[in-house]
Structure formats: structure tokens, C-alpha cells
Amino acid sequence: MPDLKLYILNTACTRVTLTALEQVGVPYAAHMVDFATGENRSAEYLALNPQGKVPCLLVDGQPLTENVAILRWLNATYPQAGLLPPATTPWDEAEQLIPMLTIASTWHPSVRAIKVPFMWTKGGDPAPVKARGEEIYRGLLDGLDAHLAARRWWFGDAWSIVDTYFWWAYVNAEFGGFDLSPWHNVVRHRAEVEALPQVQRALAREAAELQAMEARRE
């Protein structure tokens, strides 16, 4: 069994990785990176992830970064966990990547524009950035809501880690003041995702690591 350690950030997309590890059910260590003190730009952390971002999963001391790559590795290494539906062909595997890559490449930047629009400006007014992010996001939610109208979970009757990935994205938009209530199927999906034991355990682990990080500052 590999030795696993996950570097995380509060409310970040590492909630998805945490959920995946909780679903897999193997022991792992976690460490919340203190962005406020610049830990993510320290030489020690940049040696693991030169981009200074999270998540970063150490597997027997070797770093693996980017959620999609980590999730795919976890699914291949622990197929019994059911992170993704069984894939019998390379085409099936490619189709499973589509929603995860879409979230990473389109949803995630739009979430950032809504939640932290100042990150997309250099001394300029963040209001237009946020407005454009919300405009894009409404279209994304329209598509997700229509998809969920015909099925309980993204892939049908069974939960997958893709559902938690979408959940993280739209909840973080809400953190930025975006109102999710008009998208009724998304609201239903959210309630069902948040009721999952693996998600609850992931949130509890995040809260514990946040407390540990704050204690290190004292």
C-alpha cells in the first residue's frame, strides 16, 4: 500500500481530492498549505509543485499534481472504490475525462472570476471580471441543470467523483455571492452530494487541517 500525503487548501478544489481519498478508504496524511504566510511559494513546497498550487499528492514521496491526474490515478489504482464507472474501452475512459477536464478548464476559471475577481486584474476594477464570470456561469449551470433533469447523478444512477467535482465548483461560486436557487436540479444535486458520508468525512478532515494550520501560526 503506497504512502499517501495530500496538500490542501481551505474550500479549494482539494475538497474533491479529499473526497476521493475518503471514498477509497486507505490511510493518508493531509497538510493544509498556508497561502497567507507564503508557504506555497517556499522552496520546500515548490520542489514538490513548481506552480505553487494545490492539490499535490505525494505517493511514496513522489509528487502528483492536478486534480484530474490525481483522480485518474486513484481510480486506476483503487478501481473497487467506484470513483468512476467501469470503463471497458479507451473510448469509455476518454468520455469519463470530458466532464473533469471541462470543470478544470472552464468551470474553475469562471468560479475564480466570481469568487476572487481581483486575481484576474492588475490594479483594475474587478467588477467587470465578476460580471463576466457570472455570465459564463449561468450558461454552465443551465447545461448542468438540464443534464441532471434526466438523471440523479452525472453518469446516471450511481455517484461518481465527477458529482463532487461539480458540487465543489458551484458551491464555490455561491461563496462569491452567486445565487444557485434558480437551478432546481442543481439544488437537489447539492443536497444529495452533501449528504454523502465520504463528502462529510472530507469536510471534517479539511476543518481539522484548517485548525492545525491556524495552530501553527500561534
C-alpha atoms as an extended CHARMM CRD file, in Angstrom:
* protein
*
       218  EXT
         1         1  MET       CA              0.0000000000        0.0000000000        0.0000000000  PROA      1               0.0000000000
         2         2  PRO       CA              1.5540000000        3.3370000000       -1.0230000000  PROA      2               0.0000000000
         3         3  ASP       CA              2.2820000000        6.0590000000        1.4990000000  PROA      3               0.0000000000
         4         4  LEU       CA             -0.0230000000        8.9900000000        0.6510000000  PROA      4               0.0000000000
         5         5  LYS       CA              0.0870000000       12.6300000000        1.7090000000  PROA      5               0.0000000000
         6         6  LEU       CA             -2.2370000000       15.2860000000        0.2840000000  PROA      6               0.0000000000
         7         7  TYR       CA             -1.5430000000       19.0260000000        0.3500000000  PROA      7               0.0000000000
         8         8  ILE       CA             -4.7760000000       21.0040000000        0.5240000000  PROA      8               0.0000000000
         9         9  LEU       CA             -6.2910000000       24.4780000000        0.9280000000  PROA      9               0.0000000000
        10        10  ASN       CA             -9.4740000000       25.5160000000        2.6970000000  PROA      10              0.0000000000
        11        11  THR       CA            -12.5550000000       25.4690000000        0.3710000000  PROA      11              0.0000000000
        12        12  ALA       CA            -10.3190000000       24.7430000000       -2.6390000000  PROA      12              0.0000000000
        13        13  CYS       CA            -10.7640000000       22.0390000000       -5.2520000000  PROA      13              0.0000000000
        14        14  THR       CA             -8.7930000000       19.8090000000       -2.8860000000  PROA      14              0.0000000000
        15        15  ARG       CA            -12.2140000000       19.0230000000       -1.4040000000  PROA      15              0.0000000000
        16        16  VAL       CA            -12.6520000000       16.8040000000       -4.4410000000  PROA      16              0.0000000000
        17        17  THR       CA             -9.3510000000       15.0240000000       -3.8580000000  PROA      17              0.0000000000
        18        18  LEU       CA            -10.1320000000       14.6170000000       -0.1640000000  PROA      18              0.0000000000
        19        19  THR       CA            -13.4920000000       13.0850000000       -1.0480000000  PROA      19              0.0000000000
        20        20  ALA       CA            -11.8020000000       10.6800000000       -3.4390000000  PROA      20              0.0000000000
        21        21  LEU       CA             -9.3550000000        9.5540000000       -0.7590000000  PROA      21              0.0000000000
        22        22  GLU       CA            -12.1710000000        9.1390000000        1.7580000000  PROA      22              0.0000000000
        23        23  GLN       CA            -14.0770000000        7.0440000000       -0.7710000000  PROA      23              0.0000000000
        24        24  VAL       CA            -11.0090000000        4.9140000000       -1.4470000000  PROA      24              0.0000000000
        25        25  GLY       CA            -10.6800000000        4.3390000000        2.2830000000  PROA      25              0.0000000000
        26        26  VAL       CA             -6.9090000000        3.9330000000        2.5690000000  PROA      26              0.0000000000
        27        27  PRO       CA             -4.8290000000        5.7580000000        5.2100000000  PROA      27              0.0000000000
        28        28  TYR       CA             -3.3980000000        9.1040000000        4.1370000000  PROA      28              0.0000000000
        29        29  ALA       CA             -1.8620000000       12.1830000000        5.6880000000  PROA      29              0.0000000000
        30        30  ALA       CA             -3.0330000000       15.7070000000        4.9050000000  PROA      30              0.0000000000
        31        31  HSD       CA             -1.4240000000       19.1010000000        5.2540000000  PROA      31              0.0000000000
        32        32  MET       CA             -3.0990000000       22.4590000000        4.6750000000  PROA      32              0.0000000000
        33        33  VAL       CA             -0.7350000000       24.7920000000        2.8660000000  PROA      33              0.0000000000
        34        34  ASP       CA             -0.6790000000       28.2740000000        4.4100000000  PROA      34              0.0000000000
        35        35  PHE       CA             -1.0160000000       30.5840000000        1.4220000000  PROA      35              0.0000000000
        36        36  ALA       CA             -1.3770000000       33.6080000000        3.7080000000  PROA      36              0.0000000000
        37        37  THR       CA              2.1690000000       33.1890000000        5.0070000000  PROA      37              0.0000000000
        38        38  GLY       CA              3.5820000000       32.2390000000        1.5950000000  PROA      38              0.0000000000
        39        39  GLU       CA              4.1610000000       28.5730000000        2.3450000000  PROA      39              0.0000000000
        40        40  ASN       CA              3.0390000000       27.7420000000       -1.1910000000  PROA      40              0.0000000000
        41        41  ARG       CA              5.9880000000       29.7900000000       -2.5360000000  PROA      41              0.0000000000
        42        42  SER       CA              8.5560000000       28.2680000000       -0.1890000000  PROA      42              0.0000000000
        43        43  ALA       CA             11.4680000000       26.3500000000       -1.6750000000  PROA      43              0.0000000000
        44        44  GLU       CA             10.2880000000       23.2180000000        0.0870000000  PROA      44              0.0000000000
        45        45  TYR       CA              6.8300000000       23.2970000000       -1.4380000000  PROA      45              0.0000000000
        46        46  LEU       CA              7.9520000000       24.4750000000       -4.8830000000  PROA      46              0.0000000000
        47        47  ALA       CA             10.2040000000       21.4200000000       -5.0020000000  PROA      47              0.0000000000
        48        48  LEU       CA              7.0100000000       19.3560000000       -4.8730000000  PROA      48              0.0000000000
        49        49  ASN       CA              4.8410000000       21.5490000000       -7.0920000000  PROA      49              0.0000000000
        50        50  PRO       CA              6.7020000000       24.2570000000       -9.0370000000  PROA      50              0.0000000000
        51        51  GLN       CA              3.3890000000       26.0080000000       -9.7250000000  PROA      51              0.0000000000
        52        52  GLY       CA              2.8600000000       26.5970000000       -6.0140000000  PROA      52              0.0000000000
        53        53  LYS       CA             -0.6980000000       25.2860000000       -6.2110000000  PROA      53              0.0000000000
        54        54  VAL       CA             -2.8310000000       22.5690000000       -4.6720000000  PROA      54              0.0000000000
        55        55  PRO       CA             -3.6510000000       19.7310000000       -4.7740000000  PROA      55              0.0000000000
        56        56  CYS       CA             -0.3890000000       17.8940000000       -4.6030000000  PROA      56              0.0000000000
        57        57  LEU       CA             -0.4700000000       14.2110000000       -3.6990000000  PROA      57              0.0000000000
        58        58  LEU       CA              2.7270000000       12.5700000000       -2.5480000000  PROA      58              0.0000000000
        59        59  VAL       CA              2.7750000000        8.8860000000       -3.4560000000  PROA      59              0.0000000000
        60        60  ASP       CA              5.6840000000        7.2210000000       -1.6960000000  PROA      60              0.0000000000
        61        61  GLY       CA              7.3380000000       10.6390000000       -1.7130000000  PROA      61              0.0000000000
        62        62  GLN       CA              6.7340000000       11.3080000000       -5.4050000000  PROA      62              0.0000000000
        63        63  PRO       CA              4.5020000000       14.3070000000       -6.2070000000  PROA      63              0.0000000000
        64        64  LEU       CA              1.4330000000       14.0580000000       -8.4140000000  PROA      64              0.0000000000
        65        65  THR       CA             -0.3630000000       17.3230000000       -9.1670000000  PROA      65              0.0000000000
        66        66  GLU       CA             -3.5920000000       18.4970000000      -10.8230000000  PROA      66              0.0000000000
        67        67  ASN       CA             -6.9360000000       17.0980000000       -9.7500000000  PROA      67              0.0000000000
        68        68  VAL       CA             -7.7330000000       15.3000000000      -12.9920000000  PROA      68              0.0000000000
        69        69  ALA       CA             -4.4190000000       13.4510000000      -12.9770000000  PROA      69              0.0000000000
        70        70  ILE       CA             -4.7400000000       12.5430000000       -9.3040000000  PROA      70              0.0000000000
        71        71  LEU       CA             -8.3270000000       11.3640000000       -9.6580000000  PROA      71              0.0000000000
        72        72  ARG       CA             -7.4950000000        9.2500000000      -12.6670000000  PROA      72              0.0000000000
        73        73  TRP       CA             -4.5650000000        7.6550000000      -10.8270000000  PROA      73              0.0000000000
        74        74  LEU       CA             -6.6820000000        6.9310000000       -7.7540000000  PROA      74              0.0000000000
        75        75  ASN       CA             -9.4100000000        5.3840000000       -9.8930000000  PROA      75              0.0000000000
        76        76  ALA       CA             -6.9050000000        3.1740000000      -11.7340000000  PROA      76              0.0000000000
        77        77  THR       CA             -5.1320000000        2.1660000000       -8.5210000000  PROA      77              0.0000000000
        78        78  TYR       CA             -8.2870000000        1.5510000000       -6.4750000000  PROA      78              0.0000000000
        79        79  PRO       CA            -10.9810000000        0.5570000000       -9.0100000000  PROA      79              0.0000000000
        80        80  GLN       CA            -13.0210000000       -1.1190000000       -6.2930000000  PROA      80              0.0000000000
        81        81  ALA       CA            -13.7640000000        2.3210000000       -4.7890000000  PROA      81              0.0000000000
        82        82  GLY       CA            -16.0290000000        3.2460000000       -7.6900000000  PROA      82              0.0000000000
        83        83  LEU       CA            -14.7050000000        6.7700000000       -8.1810000000  PROA      83              0.0000000000
        84        84  LEU       CA            -15.7390000000        6.4430000000      -11.8300000000  PROA      84              0.0000000000
        85        85  PRO       CA            -17.9570000000        3.9370000000      -13.6400000000  PROA      85              0.0000000000
        86        86  PRO       CA            -16.2070000000        0.8610000000      -15.0670000000  PROA      86              0.0000000000
        87        87  ALA       CA            -14.5780000000        1.6690000000      -18.3950000000  PROA      87              0.0000000000
        88        88  THR       CA            -14.1290000000       -1.2490000000      -20.7680000000  PROA      88              0.0000000000
        89        89  THR       CA            -12.6160000000        0.6080000000      -23.7360000000  PROA      89              0.0000000000
        90        90  PRO       CA            -10.2610000000        3.5500000000      -24.3120000000  PROA      90              0.0000000000
        91        91  TRP       CA            -13.3040000000        5.4270000000      -25.6550000000  PROA      91              0.0000000000
        92        92  ASP       CA            -15.0940000000        4.9550000000      -22.3090000000  PROA      92              0.0000000000
        93        93  GLU       CA            -12.0390000000        6.2420000000      -20.4850000000  PROA      93              0.0000000000
        94        94  ALA       CA            -11.8400000000        9.2890000000      -22.7410000000  PROA      94              0.0000000000
        95        95  GLU       CA            -15.5200000000       10.0790000000      -22.2000000000  PROA      95              0.0000000000
        96        96  GLN       CA            -15.0150000000        9.9570000000      -18.4490000000  PROA      96              0.0000000000
        97        97  LEU       CA            -12.2930000000       12.5780000000      -18.7560000000  PROA      97              0.0000000000
        98        98  ILE       CA            -14.5350000000       15.0450000000      -20.5760000000  PROA      98              0.0000000000
        99        99  PRO       CA            -16.5310000000       16.3810000000      -17.5800000000  PROA      99              0.0000000000
       100       100  MET       CA            -13.4510000000       16.5270000000      -15.3410000000  PROA      100             0.0000000000
       101       101  LEU       CA            -11.4230000000       18.4130000000      -17.9280000000  PROA      101             0.0000000000
       102       102  THR       CA            -14.3700000000       20.7210000000      -18.6050000000  PROA      102             0.0000000000
       103       103  ILE       CA            -14.5910000000       21.5990000000      -14.9200000000  PROA      103             0.0000000000
       104       104  ALA       CA            -10.8390000000       22.1580000000      -14.7020000000  PROA      104             0.0000000000
       105       105  SER       CA            -10.5870000000       24.2640000000      -17.8640000000  PROA      105             0.0000000000
       106       106  THR       CA            -13.8960000000       26.1680000000      -17.9180000000  PROA      106             0.0000000000
       107       107  TRP       CA            -15.8090000000       25.9590000000      -14.6470000000  PROA      107             0.0000000000
       108       108  HSD       CA            -12.7890000000       26.5450000000      -12.4220000000  PROA      108             0.0000000000
       109       109  PRO       CA            -11.6300000000       29.8120000000      -14.0670000000  PROA      109             0.0000000000
       110       110  SER       CA            -15.2200000000       31.0810000000      -14.0480000000  PROA      110             0.0000000000
       111       111  VAL       CA            -15.5450000000       30.2510000000      -10.3440000000  PROA      111             0.0000000000
       112       112  ARG       CA            -12.3740000000       32.1950000000       -9.6640000000  PROA      112             0.0000000000
       113       113  ALA       CA            -13.7220000000       35.1840000000      -11.5880000000  PROA      113             0.0000000000
       114       114  ILE       CA            -16.8090000000       35.1580000000       -9.3510000000  PROA      114             0.0000000000
       115       115  LYS       CA            -15.2300000000       34.3280000000       -6.0150000000  PROA      115             0.0000000000
       116       116  VAL       CA            -11.9050000000       36.2000000000       -6.2640000000  PROA      116             0.0000000000
       117       117  PRO       CA            -12.1860000000       38.5200000000       -9.2990000000  PROA      117             0.0000000000
       118       118  PHE       CA             -9.2260000000       40.6080000000       -8.1180000000  PROA      118             0.0000000000
       119       119  MET       CA             -6.9840000000       37.6860000000       -9.0940000000  PROA      119             0.0000000000
       120       120  TRP       CA             -7.8460000000       38.3510000000      -12.7490000000  PROA      120             0.0000000000
       121       121  THR       CA             -6.9220000000       42.0320000000      -12.6320000000  PROA      121             0.0000000000
       122       122  LYS       CA             -3.7580000000       44.0060000000      -12.0300000000  PROA      122             0.0000000000
       123       123  GLY       CA             -4.9360000000       47.0200000000      -10.1160000000  PROA      123             0.0000000000
       124       124  GLY       CA             -8.0780000000       47.3580000000      -12.2060000000  PROA      124             0.0000000000
       125       125  ASP       CA            -11.7520000000       47.2560000000      -11.3130000000  PROA      125             0.0000000000
       126       126  PRO       CA            -12.7230000000       43.6340000000      -10.5190000000  PROA      126             0.0000000000
       127       127  ALA       CA            -16.4560000000       44.2900000000      -11.0540000000  PROA      127             0.0000000000
       128       128  PRO       CA            -16.4270000000       43.6380000000      -14.8350000000  PROA      128             0.0000000000
       129       129  VAL       CA            -14.4380000000       40.4490000000      -14.2550000000  PROA      129             0.0000000000
       130       130  LYS       CA            -17.0380000000       39.1870000000      -11.7950000000  PROA      130             0.0000000000
       131       131  ALA       CA            -19.9040000000       40.1730000000      -14.0860000000  PROA      131             0.0000000000
       132       132  ARG       CA            -18.3780000000       38.2620000000      -16.9820000000  PROA      132             0.0000000000
       133       133  GLY       CA            -17.7150000000       35.2680000000      -14.7570000000  PROA      133             0.0000000000
       134       134  GLU       CA            -21.3560000000       35.2290000000      -13.6690000000  PROA      134             0.0000000000
       135       135  GLU       CA            -22.5000000000       35.4980000000      -17.2780000000  PROA      135             0.0000000000
       136       136  ILE       CA            -20.4420000000       32.4680000000      -18.2720000000  PROA      136             0.0000000000
       137       137  TYR       CA            -21.5170000000       30.6010000000      -15.1610000000  PROA      137             0.0000000000
       138       138  ARG       CA            -25.2190000000       30.9830000000      -15.8350000000  PROA      138             0.0000000000
       139       139  GLY       CA            -24.7420000000       29.1690000000      -19.1280000000  PROA      139             0.0000000000
       140       140  LEU       CA            -22.7280000000       26.4140000000      -17.4690000000  PROA      140             0.0000000000
       141       141  LEU       CA            -25.3970000000       25.9220000000      -14.8110000000  PROA      141             0.0000000000
       142       142  ASP       CA            -28.1200000000       25.8210000000      -17.4640000000  PROA      142             0.0000000000
       143       143  GLY       CA            -26.3260000000       22.9100000000      -19.0750000000  PROA      143             0.0000000000
       144       144  LEU       CA            -25.7160000000       21.0700000000      -15.8070000000  PROA      144             0.0000000000
       145       145  ASP       CA            -29.3000000000       21.5790000000      -14.6520000000  PROA      145             0.0000000000
       146       146  ALA       CA            -30.6490000000       20.1800000000      -17.9320000000  PROA      146             0.0000000000
       147       147  HSD       CA            -28.3100000000       17.1950000000      -17.6730000000  PROA      147             0.0000000000
       148       148  LEU       CA            -29.4230000000       16.4490000000      -14.1050000000  PROA      148             0.0000000000
       149       149  ALA       CA            -33.1000000000       16.7310000000      -15.0350000000  PROA      149             0.0000000000
       150       150  ALA       CA            -32.9190000000       13.2790000000      -16.6010000000  PROA      150             0.0000000000
       151       151  ARG       CA            -30.6740000000       11.5340000000      -14.0660000000  PROA      151             0.0000000000
       152       152  ARG       CA            -29.8350000000       11.5700000000      -10.3810000000  PROA      152             0.0000000000
       153       153  TRP       CA            -26.0620000000       11.7370000000      -10.8300000000  PROA      153             0.0000000000
       154       154  TRP       CA            -23.8310000000       12.8580000000      -13.6830000000  PROA      154             0.0000000000
       155       155  PHE       CA            -23.3430000000        9.3340000000      -15.0440000000  PROA      155             0.0000000000
       156       156  GLY       CA            -26.8330000000        8.0760000000      -14.1650000000  PROA      156             0.0000000000
       157       157  ASP       CA            -27.9340000000        6.1050000000      -11.1210000000  PROA      157             0.0000000000
       158       158  ALA       CA            -24.5940000000        5.9490000000       -9.2860000000  PROA      158             0.0000000000
       159       159  TRP       CA            -22.4900000000        8.6940000000       -7.7090000000  PROA      159             0.0000000000
       160       160  SER       CA            -19.0190000000        9.3070000000       -9.0810000000  PROA      160             0.0000000000
       161       161  ILE       CA            -16.2440000000       11.7010000000       -8.1590000000  PROA      161             0.0000000000
       162       162  VAL       CA            -17.4330000000       13.8760000000      -11.0650000000  PROA      162             0.0000000000
       163       163  ASP       CA            -20.5090000000       14.7460000000       -8.9820000000  PROA      163             0.0000000000
       164       164  THR       CA            -18.3270000000       16.0110000000       -6.1510000000  PROA      164             0.0000000000
       165       165  TYR       CA            -16.2150000000       17.9480000000       -8.6380000000  PROA      165             0.0000000000
       166       166  PHE       CA            -19.3060000000       19.7620000000       -9.9930000000  PROA      166             0.0000000000
       167       167  TRP       CA            -20.5460000000       20.3090000000       -6.4260000000  PROA      167             0.0000000000
       168       168  TRP       CA            -17.2850000000       21.9520000000       -5.4270000000  PROA      168             0.0000000000
       169       169  ALA       CA            -17.4830000000       24.2630000000       -8.4410000000  PROA      169             0.0000000000
       170       170  TYR       CA            -20.9910000000       25.5680000000       -7.9510000000  PROA      170             0.0000000000
       171       171  VAL       CA            -20.7040000000       25.8600000000       -4.1660000000  PROA      171             0.0000000000
       172       172  ASN       CA            -17.5840000000       27.9760000000       -4.5720000000  PROA      172             0.0000000000
       173       173  ALA       CA            -19.4730000000       30.2630000000       -6.9260000000  PROA      173             0.0000000000
       174       174  GLU       CA            -22.0140000000       30.6330000000       -4.1370000000  PROA      174             0.0000000000
       175       175  PHE       CA            -19.1770000000       31.6310000000       -1.7950000000  PROA      175             0.0000000000
       176       176  GLY       CA            -18.6760000000       34.5180000000       -4.2180000000  PROA      176             0.0000000000
       177       177  GLY       CA            -22.2890000000       35.6130000000       -3.8570000000  PROA      177             0.0000000000
       178       178  PHE       CA            -23.7680000000       33.7130000000       -6.8020000000  PROA      178             0.0000000000
       179       179  ASP       CA            -27.3880000000       32.6170000000       -6.2240000000  PROA      179             0.0000000000
       180       180  LEU       CA            -27.8920000000       28.9500000000       -7.1350000000  PROA      180             0.0000000000
       181       181  SER       CA            -31.5930000000       28.7710000000       -6.2870000000  PROA      181             0.0000000000
       182       182  PRO       CA            -32.9760000000       29.1700000000       -9.8540000000  PROA      182             0.0000000000
       183       183  TRP       CA            -31.3360000000       25.8910000000      -10.9110000000  PROA      183             0.0000000000
       184       184  HSD       CA            -33.6150000000       23.4140000000       -9.1490000000  PROA      184             0.0000000000
       185       185  ASN       CA            -31.8880000000       20.2200000000      -10.2710000000  PROA      185             0.0000000000
       186       186  VAL       CA            -28.5460000000       21.6220000000       -9.1740000000  PROA      186             0.0000000000
       187       187  VAL       CA            -30.0420000000       22.4570000000       -5.7680000000  PROA      187             0.0000000000
       188       188  ARG       CA            -31.3270000000       18.9000000000       -5.4590000000  PROA      188             0.0000000000
       189       189  HSD       CA            -27.9460000000       17.5280000000       -6.5630000000  PROA      189             0.0000000000
       190       190  ARG       CA            -26.1820000000       19.6750000000       -3.9950000000  PROA      190             0.0000000000
       191       191  ALA       CA            -28.2790000000       18.3290000000       -1.1260000000  PROA      191             0.0000000000
       192       192  GLU       CA            -27.6130000000       14.7390000000       -2.1660000000  PROA      192             0.0000000000
       193       193  VAL       CA            -23.8710000000       15.2920000000       -2.5810000000  PROA      193             0.0000000000
       194       194  GLU       CA            -23.5600000000       16.9560000000        0.8160000000  PROA      194             0.0000000000
       195       195  ALA       CA            -25.3950000000       14.0620000000        2.4680000000  PROA      195             0.0000000000
       196       196  LEU       CA            -22.7840000000       11.5520000000        1.2890000000  PROA      196             0.0000000000
       197       197  PRO       CA            -20.6200000000       10.1210000000        4.0950000000  PROA      197             0.0000000000
       198       198  GLN       CA            -17.4220000000       10.4480000000        2.0800000000  PROA      198             0.0000000000
       199       199  VAL       CA            -18.1060000000       14.1490000000        1.4850000000  PROA      199             0.0000000000
       200       200  GLN       CA            -18.8870000000       14.7260000000        5.1530000000  PROA      200             0.0000000000
       201       201  ARG       CA            -15.6570000000       12.9920000000        6.1420000000  PROA      201             0.0000000000
       202       202  ALA       CA            -13.7130000000       15.1040000000        3.6330000000  PROA      202             0.0000000000
       203       203  LEU       CA            -15.1690000000       18.3200000000        5.0420000000  PROA      203             0.0000000000
       204       204  ALA       CA            -14.3620000000       17.1980000000        8.5780000000  PROA      204             0.0000000000
       205       205  ARG       CA            -10.7790000000       16.4320000000        7.5470000000  PROA      205             0.0000000000
       206       206  GLU       CA            -10.4780000000       19.8480000000        5.9070000000  PROA      206             0.0000000000
       207       207  ALA       CA            -11.7770000000       21.5410000000        9.0680000000  PROA      207             0.0000000000
       208       208  ALA       CA             -9.2770000000       19.6340000000       11.2060000000  PROA      208             0.0000000000
       209       209  GLU       CA             -6.3850000000       20.6020000000        8.9260000000  PROA      209             0.0000000000
       210       210  LEU       CA             -7.5120000000       24.2380000000        8.9580000000  PROA      210             0.0000000000
       211       211  GLN       CA             -7.4420000000       24.2000000000       12.7490000000  PROA      211             0.0000000000
       212       212  ALA       CA             -3.9750000000       22.6250000000       12.6860000000  PROA      212             0.0000000000
       213       213  MET       CA             -2.7220000000       25.2840000000       10.2680000000  PROA      213             0.0000000000
       214       214  GLU       CA             -4.0540000000       28.0820000000       12.4530000000  PROA      214             0.0000000000
       215       215  ALA       CA             -2.3900000000       26.4950000000       15.4780000000  PROA      215             0.0000000000
       216       216  ARG       CA              0.9560000000       26.5110000000       13.6520000000  PROA      216             0.0000000000
       217       217  ARG       CA              0.6800000000       30.2870000000       13.2980000000  PROA      217             0.0000000000
       218       218  GLU       CA              0.4490000000       30.8140000000       17.0620000000  PROA      218             0.0000000000
